[in-house]
Amino acid sequence: MERQVVEIPEFAEVFGVHPATVRRLIDSGAIKILRIASRVMIPISELNRALSEGLPRRRRGGADHRGAKAGR
């Protein structure tokens, strides 16, 4: 039987990012998850989508990299 989900550390390893980065993307809604009991799992379909489209970029709330509001 083919796997249907991966855990956060596995997803992070595939993309070469820290698991905390994946958690932030989950919190922002950029990556969809399944909760199985107390575990957070990422569907293989989300992994495949991220592989084909690229890892979603986390939104930073309108601030630029210096912390000032954009457009000022």
C-alpha angles and dihedrals in degrees: 000000000000120000115257101189142028131203124243095259091053092049090048092050092053090057098036094240133124117266088240088063090055090049090052090051089050091049091051091051094245092120122043119223142189121221112217107185102308094335125102112218130182117219116240087237089064091049091050091047091051091047092053099038100030129251110306116252117238115241114238100204098256097301121123123227092278093056095249120126112266115257097028 
